[in-house]
Amino acid sequence: MNVLAYAPLGADGIIIRVEADIRRGIPGIDITGLAEGAVREARERVRASFRNSSLEFPPDRILINLAPAGVRKEGAALDLPIAISVMAAAGMVSIPNNLMVLGELELSGRLRPVRGVLAAIAAGHREGIGEFIVPLENLNEAAVLCGPAHGIRFFAAATLAEAVHALQVRAETGELPENRTAWEPAPDGEAQNTFDAGDFSDVRCQRRYKRALEIAAAGGHNLLVFGPPGSGKTMLARRVPSIIPPLEPEEAVEVTRLYSLAGQIKTGGLITQPPFRSPHHSASAEGVLGGGRAVRPGEITLAHFGTLFLDEAPEFRAPVLQSLREPLQDNCITIVRADGPLKLPADFQLILAANGCPCGRLGAVSRSTGGSPQPIHAEAACSTCFCGPDEVRRYWRRLGSALLDRVELRVPAGAPGVLVPGGEREERSASIARRVLSAVEIQRERFKGSGIRRNSRMLPSQIENFCRLTDKASSAFALAAAKLGLSGRACHAILKTARTIADLEGKDSLDTVHILEAVQHRRFGDDPYDIIAAAAER
């Protein structure tokens, strides 16, 4: 009798059939099927768990096969399936055909939580598996998809003995017993957004940057902000979660499943807030893009339906930055290994933050003799900035034109100057979030059933249908494209951004003001000298 189990691999994982054969011979356990170290070590954990759970371990030669045999298996989630398969082969328990078992065993017989429980239930449900036994600490995670509405039953066991008892009840009554511990909903988004996102009103000035973040949040557009240290680039970017609306139910399940595969769900429950990921600039390519011996989701996949924020973007390794180009275009990444290609979802919004130069002083304010800070102009930038022209060019060359061409919004952030307490009140995140939610609802209705979520993902044919310009707007757009020498992708980016600006105002057609604002946010970056000049002029 086969025991069904699950092994995380890529975005979906694979269902494992654990087979056991008991024959006469020297007592011992052999495991076949490309088992990695932790799986091979299950032999001793299973034997000790039997003894400490007052269960009799068969004193014979046992062969365990993990099918399919051509796929490597790692991790300790196969401990409980191996133990149950040994019992089934010895006639101690009866195993139904549509039952999947997951769990890591301690020597005492207790069950430890494992990663990928939600992904395992989703994969099992697609294959017609309707019953699951999981560790007690994975109860909240399993409850996301299990229930009468989904036709899935599960039992959360704390020990090996409880799992055996559940199987005995299943054999007598035809159903798994009820869980003794009630499911308690976890706080929304607790696995990711545990930090306080703060409020937009915490940051004074930077009206243009705030407006660009509002447009980016509403339409899912990518954004680059550059300016001197202390201008609020990072502080405002980290407040983006405070203005982005919650995920749709299907999106929440998908995001939770990916975090389950990565083992980053702490207490379980559905993740309803869009993820916000901010890796350090020393992150490896595998950490950002995904990969490893057994392919795991990287930061771009964990930012699925959310935001990936790269602070100090030019400090990231060049291969990492340039590898973002295809995922930004395709909304997924294909990782090719010797065993074959694996596709991971990566529909994320990218926010890049950078200084104007390596030393960070380009675009800063100089101290005048009167003590009042004044903006540095291009011709006087060298009085404060310690970088030569070649150093600044090399700094910006790390981003590359191909990556920047996929960034719709480019915003220079100037030094805020002297901040006087009790000045003009800044707009709070709550009011910005209402406008963003209204624009998002318009887009959900516009793209219903098409697989498109936001304006930034519109196809060329959809741009023709949804980005209709007035005569004056069409003339302004043609003039801007000719004057700035925009590429085809840049022209589409301007139209998509203008569509989002019009959605924020509740307008159906694109007017001149929408086009001009979109052009204003897009004009920096195609030529690195534009960015250098803009940073110096702030």
C-alpha positions in Angstrom: 0.0 0.0 0.0 1.4 3.4 -1.0 1.5 6.4 1.4 1.2 9.7 -0.4 3.6 12.5 0.6 4.9 15.8 -0.8 8.2 17.3 -1.6 8.6 21.1 -2.2 10.2 21.8 -5.6 10.0 25.0 -7.5 6.5 26.7 -7.4 4.4 23.5 -7.3 6.4 20.7 -5.8 5.8 17.0 -6.5 3.6 14.3 -4.9 5.7 11.4 -3.6 4.5 7.8 -3.2 6.2 6.1 -0.2 6.3 2.3 -0.7 7.4 -0.2 2.0 8.4 -3.8 1.6 9.1 -6.1 4.7 11.1 -9.3 4.2 13.1 -11.7 6.4 16.7 -10.8 6.9 19.0 -8.8 9.1 16.9 -6.0 10.8 17.4 -2.6 9.2 16.0 0.0 6.8 17.1 0.8 3.3 15.8 3.9 1.5 15.9 4.2 -2.3 14.7 6.9 -4.7 17.4 9.6 -4.6 17.0 10.4 -0.9 19.2 13.2 0.4 20.8 13.3 3.8 17.9 14.3 6.0 15.7 11.7 4.3 18.2 8.9 4.8 18.5 9.9 8.5 14.8 9.3 8.9 15.6 5.6 9.5 16.9 6.2 13.0 14.2 8.9 13.8 11.4 6.5 12.8 12.8 3.6 14.8 13.2 5.7 18.0 9.8 7.3 17.5 8.2 3.8 17.4 9.9 2.8 20.6 9.0 6.0 22.5 5.4 5.9 21.3 5.0 2.3 22.6 4.6 0.9 19.1 6.3 -2.3 18.0 8.9 -1.9 15.2 9.0 -4.8 12.8 12.2 -6.8 13.5 12.8 -7.5 9.8 14.5 -6.1 6.8 12.6 -3.1 5.5 12.9 -1.5 2.0 11.5 2.0 1.5 11.1 3.4 -2.0 10.3 7.0 -2.8 8.7 7.4 -6.2 9.3 9.0 -8.6 12.8 7.7 -8.1 14.4 10.1 -10.6 13.7 13.2 -8.5 15.9 14.2 -5.5 14.1 14.4 -2.2 15.3 16.4 0.7 14.1 17.6 4.1 12.4 15.8 7.0 8.8 16.1 5.9 8.9 12.4 4.8 9.5 11.1 8.3 5.8 10.5 9.1 5.0 9.1 5.7 7.8 6.6 6.1 6.6 5.6 9.5 3.1 5.1 8.3 4.2 3.1 5.3 6.1 0.7 7.6 3.0 0.3 9.7 0.8 -0.3 6.7 3.3 -2.9 5.4 3.3 -4.6 8.8 -0.5 -4.7 8.9 -0.7 -2.3 11.9 -2.9 0.3 10.1 -5.1 0.6 7.0 -4.3 3.4 4.5 -7.0 4.9 2.2 -6.1 5.7 -1.4 -6.8 9.5 -1.1 -4.8 10.3 2.0 -1.6 12.5 2.1 0.6 12.5 5.2 3.2 15.2 6.2 5.4 15.6 9.2 8.8 15.5 10.8 9.4 13.2 13.7 11.3 13.9 16.9 12.9 10.9 18.7 10.2 11.2 21.4 7.5 10.6 18.8 6.3 14.2 18.6 5.6 15.9 15.3 7.4 19.0 14.2 6.0 21.5 11.6 7.2 21.3 8.0 7.3 23.8 5.1 5.0 23.6 2.1 1.8 22.3 3.9 -0.5 24.7 2.1 1.3 24.0 -1.2 0.9 20.2 -0.6 -2.8 20.5 0.1 -3.3 22.5 -3.1 -1.3 20.0 -5.2 -3.0 17.1 -3.6 -6.5 18.6 -4.2 -5.6 19.0 -7.9 -4.9 15.3 -8.0 -8.1 14.3 -6.2 -6.6 13.8 -2.8 -9.2 14.7 -0.2 -7.7 13.8 3.2 -4.6 14.9 4.9 -2.7 14.4 8.2 -0.4 17.3 9.1 1.6 18.4 12.2 -0.5 20.2 14.8 1.7 23.4 14.4 0.7 23.5 10.8 -3.1 23.5 11.6 -3.7 27.2 10.7 -1.9 26.8 7.5 -3.8 23.7 6.5 -7.1 25.3 7.4 -6.8 27.9 4.7 -7.8 25.4 2.0 -9.4 22.6 4.1 -13.1 22.5 5.0 -16.5 21.5 3.7 -16.5 24.2 1.1 -13.4 22.7 -0.6 -14.3 19.1 0.0 -11.1 18.5 2.0 -10.7 17.0 5.4 -7.6 17.0 7.6 -6.4 16.0 11.0 -3.6 17.9 12.8 -1.7 15.4 15.0 0.7 16.3 17.8 2.4 12.9 18.0 3.0 9.7 16.0 0.5 8.0 18.3 -2.2 10.6 17.5 -1.6 10.0 13.8 -2.0 6.3 14.2 -5.2 6.8 16.3 -6.6 9.0 13.5 -6.0 6.3 11.0 -7.7 3.7 13.2 -10.7 6.0 13.5 -10.7 6.5 9.8 -10.7 2.7 9.2 -13.7 2.3 11.6 -15.9 5.3 10.7 -14.7 6.1 7.1 -13.7 9.7 8.2 -10.8 11.3 9.9 -11.7 12.5 13.5 -12.3 16.1 14.3 -9.4 18.2 15.3 -9.3 18.7 19.1 -7.6 22.1 18.7 -9.8 24.7 17.1 -8.4 26.8 14.3 -7.7 30.4 15.3 -7.3 32.9 12.4 -3.8 34.5 12.3 -3.4 38.2 12.0 -3.7 39.4 8.3 -0.3 39.3 6.6 1.5 38.5 9.8 4.2 36.4 8.0 5.6 39.3 6.0 4.5 42.7 7.1 5.2 42.4 10.7 6.9 45.8 10.7 4.9 49.1 11.1 4.8 50.5 7.6 4.4 54.0 9.0 2.5 56.9 7.3 3.2 59.1 4.4 2.6 62.1 6.6 5.8 61.2 8.5 7.8 62.5 5.6 7.8 66.3 4.9 8.0 67.8 1.4 8.9 65.4 -1.5 5.4 66.1 -3.1 6.6 64.9 -6.5 8.1 61.6 -5.1 4.8 61.0 -3.1 2.8 61.5 -6.2 4.9 59.1 -8.1 4.5 56.5 -5.4 0.8 56.9 -5.5 0.7 56.4 -9.3 3.0 53.4 -8.9 0.9 51.8 -6.2 -2.3 52.4 -8.2 -1.1 50.9 -11.5 1.7 48.5 -10.4 4.3 50.6 -12.2 8.1 50.3 -11.6 9.8 53.3 -10.1 13.3 54.7 -9.7 14.1 57.4 -7.1 17.5 59.1 -6.9 18.9 61.8 -4.7 21.2 62.6 -1.8 21.2 60.6 1.5 18.6 61.9 4.0 16.2 63.1 1.4 13.6 60.4 2.4 14.0 58.0 -0.5 14.0 54.8 1.7 11.6 56.2 4.3 8.8 56.9 1.8 9.4 53.6 -0.2 8.9 51.6 3.0 5.6 53.3 3.5 4.2 51.9 0.2 2.4 49.0 2.0 0.3 51.7 3.8 -1.4 52.7 0.6 -1.7 49.4 -1.3 -5.1 47.7 -1.1 -5.4 44.1 0.2 -5.1 41.1 -2.1 -8.1 39.5 -3.8 -9.0 36.1 -2.2 -7.4 34.1 -5.1 -4.3 36.3 -4.9 -4.0 35.8 -1.2 -4.1 32.0 -1.5 -1.4 32.1 -4.2 0.9 34.3 -2.1 0.3 32.2 1.0 1.1 29.0 -1.0 4.4 30.5 -2.2 5.4 31.5 1.4 4.5 28.1 2.5 6.9 26.6 0.0 9.6 28.9 1.2 8.9 28.0 4.8 8.3 31.6 5.8 4.8 31.2 7.4 5.2 31.6 11.1 1.9 30.8 12.7 -0.1 30.1 9.6 -3.2 31.8 8.3 -4.0 33.5 5.0 -1.7 36.4 3.9 -4.1 39.1 2.8 -1.6 42.1 2.5 0.6 42.4 -0.6 4.2 41.3 0.2 6.9 44.0 0.6 10.4 42.5 0.2 13.6 44.5 0.7 16.7 42.4 0.3 20.2 43.7 1.3 22.4 44.7 -1.6 24.8 41.8 -0.8 22.1 39.2 -1.7 23.2 36.5 -4.1 21.6 35.7 -7.4 19.9 32.6 -6.0 18.6 34.6 -3.0 17.0 37.2 -5.3 16.0 35.1 -8.3 15.5 31.7 -6.7 17.4 28.5 -7.1 19.6 26.2 -5.1 20.1 22.5 -5.2 16.4 22.0 -4.7 14.9 25.1 -6.3 13.3 27.4 -3.8 11.5 30.7 -4.4 13.7 33.8 -4.4 12.9 37.4 -3.4 11.2 38.2 -6.7 8.8 35.2 -6.2 8.2 36.1 -2.6 7.3 39.6 -3.9 4.6 38.1 -6.1 1.6 40.4 -6.3 3.6 42.8 -4.1 6.6 45.1 -4.1 10.4 44.4 -4.4 12.3 47.3 -3.0 16.0 47.5 -3.8 17.6 50.2 -1.7 21.1 51.4 -2.8 20.3 49.7 -6.1 23.6 50.3 -7.9 25.4 48.5 -5.1 23.7 45.2 -6.0 25.8 42.8 -8.1 25.4 43.6 -11.8 24.3 40.0 -12.8 21.5 40.2 -10.2 20.2 43.6 -11.5 20.4 42.6 -15.1 18.6 39.2 -14.4 15.6 41.2 -13.3 14.8 42.3 -16.9 13.1 39.1 -18.1 11.0 38.6 -14.9 9.8 42.2 -15.2 8.8 41.5 -18.8 7.3 38.0 -18.4 6.0 38.1 -14.8 7.8 34.8 -14.1 11.3 33.4 -14.1 12.4 30.1 -15.6 15.3 28.4 -13.7 17.0 25.7 -15.8 18.7 22.8 -14.1 20.1 19.5 -15.3 16.8 17.9 -14.3 14.9 20.3 -16.4 13.4 23.8 -16.3 11.2 25.1 -13.4 9.0 28.1 -13.7 8.4 30.4 -10.7 5.8 33.2 -10.6 7.2 36.7 -10.3 4.5 39.4 -10.9 6.0 42.1 -8.8 6.4 45.9 -8.7 10.0 47.1 -8.6 11.1 50.2 -6.7 14.8 51.2 -7.0 16.5 53.8 -4.8 19.9 55.2 -5.5 22.2 58.1 -4.6 23.3 60.5 -7.2 26.9 59.3 -7.1 29.1 56.8 -5.1 29.8 59.3 -2.3 26.2 60.4 -2.2 26.8 64.1 -2.1 25.8 64.9 -5.7 22.5 66.8 -5.4 23.0 67.5 -1.7 22.7 71.0 -0.2 25.7 73.3 0.5 26.0 75.5 3.6 26.0 79.1 2.6 27.8 81.7 4.7 24.5 82.7 6.2 23.9 79.1 7.5 20.9 78.4 5.2 21.2 75.4 3.0 20.9 76.1 -0.7 20.6 73.7 -3.7 23.8 72.8 -5.5 23.7 73.6 -9.2 25.4 71.5 -11.9 28.4 73.8 -12.3 28.9 73.9 -8.5 28.3 70.2 -7.8 32.0 69.5 -7.5 32.3 71.7 -4.4 30.5 69.2 -2.4 30.6 65.9 -4.4 34.0 64.0 -4.2 33.3 61.9 -7.3 34.8 62.5 -10.7 32.6 62.4 -13.8 33.9 58.9 -14.7 33.1 57.6 -11.3 29.5 58.9 -11.5 29.1 57.4 -15.0 30.4 54.0 -13.8 28.1 54.1 -10.9 25.0 54.6 -13.0 26.2 52.2 -15.7 25.6 49.3 -13.2 21.8 49.7 -13.7 22.1 49.6 -17.5 19.7 51.1 -20.0 17.9 47.8 -20.6 16.8 47.6 -17.0 16.0 51.3 -16.8 13.9 51.1 -19.9 11.5 48.8 -18.0 11.1 51.4 -15.2 8.2 53.7 -16.0 8.6 56.3 -13.3 11.9 58.1 -12.5 11.9 60.7 -9.8 14.7 63.0 -8.5 14.4 63.5 -4.7 15.9 66.7 -3.6 17.2 67.5 -0.1 14.2 68.8 1.9 16.0 71.7 3.4 15.2 73.2 6.8 12.1 71.5 8.4 10.3 73.8 10.8 8.1 72.0 13.4 4.4 72.9 13.2 4.5 73.6 9.5 2.0 72.6 6.8 0.3 69.3 7.5 1.2 66.4 5.1 -1.4 64.2 3.5 -1.9 61.0 5.4 -1.7 57.5 3.9 -5.3 56.8 4.5 -6.5 59.5 2.1 -4.0 58.4 -0.5 -5.0 54.7 -0.1 -8.6 55.6 -0.8 -7.7 57.1 -4.2 -5.4 54.1 -4.9 -8.2 51.7 -4.0 -10.7 53.5 -6.3 -8.2 53.3 -9.2 -7.5 49.6 -8.5 -11.2 48.8 -8.5 -11.5 50.4 -11.9 -8.7 48.2 -13.2 -10.2 45.1 -11.7 -13.4 45.7 -13.5 -11.6 46.7 -16.7 -9.4 43.5 -16.9 -11.9 41.1 -15.4 -11.3 37.6 -16.7 -8.2 38.6 -18.8 -5.5 37.6 -16.4 -4.2 41.1 -16.2 -4.2 42.8 -12.7 -2.9 46.3 -13.3 -2.4 48.9 -16.0 1.4 48.3 -16.0 0.7 44.7 -17.4 -1.4 45.8 -20.3 -0.7 44.1 -23.7 -0.2 46.2 -26.8 -3.7 45.3 -28.1 -5.2 46.4 -24.8 -3.4 49.7 -24.9 -5.2 50.4 -28.2 -8.5 49.7 -26.5 -8.1 51.3 -23.1 -5.8 54.2 -23.7 -7.8 56.4 -26.0 -6.5 60.0 -26.3 -8.2 63.2 -27.0 -6.9 65.1 -30.1 -4.9 67.6 -28.0 -3.5 64.7 -25.9 -2.5 62.8 -29.0 -0.6 65.9 -30.4 1.2 66.4 -27.1 2.2 62.7 -26.9 3.6 62.7 -30.5 5.6 65.9 -29.8 7.0 64.5 -26.5 7.9 61.2 -28.2 9.7 63.0 -31.0 11.5 65.5 -28.8 12.7 62.9 -26.2 13.5 60.2 -28.8 11.4 57.6 -26.9 11.6 53.9 -27.7 8.5 51.8 -28.4 8.5 50.4 -24.8 8.9 54.0 -23.5 5.9 55.1 -25.5 3.8 52.3 -24.2 5.0 53.0 -20.6 3.8 56.6 -20.9 0.4 55.5 -22.1 0.0 53.0 -19.3 1.1 55.6 -16.7 -1.3 58.1 -18.2 -4.1 55.6 -18.0 -3.4 55.1 -14.2 -3.3 58.9 -13.7 -6.7 59.2 -15.4 -8.0 56.3 -13.3 -7.0 58.1 -10.1 -9.2 61.0 -11.3 -12.0 58.7 -12.5 -11.6 59.8 -16.1 -12.4 57.5 -19.1 -10.3 59.2 -21.8 -6.7 60.4 -21.6 -6.3 64.2 -21.7 -3.3 66.4 -22.2 -2.6 66.8 -18.5 -2.4 63.1 -18.0 0.0 62.6 -20.9 2.2 65.5 -19.8 2.4 64.2 -16.2 3.3 60.7 -17.4 6.0 62.2 -19.7 7.4 64.3 -16.8 7.8 61.1 -14.6 9.4 59.2 -17.5 11.8 61.7 -19.0 14.8 60.9 -16.8 17.0 57.9 -17.2 17.1 57.0 -20.9 20.4 58.9 -21.0 22.5 58.6 -17.8 23.6 62.2 -18.2 20.0 63.2 -17.6 20.1 61.6 -14.2 23.4 63.1 -13.4 22.2 66.6 -14.4 18.9 66.1 -12.5 20.7 65.0 -9.3 23.1 68.0 -9.5 20.3 70.4 -10.0 18.2 69.3 -7.1 
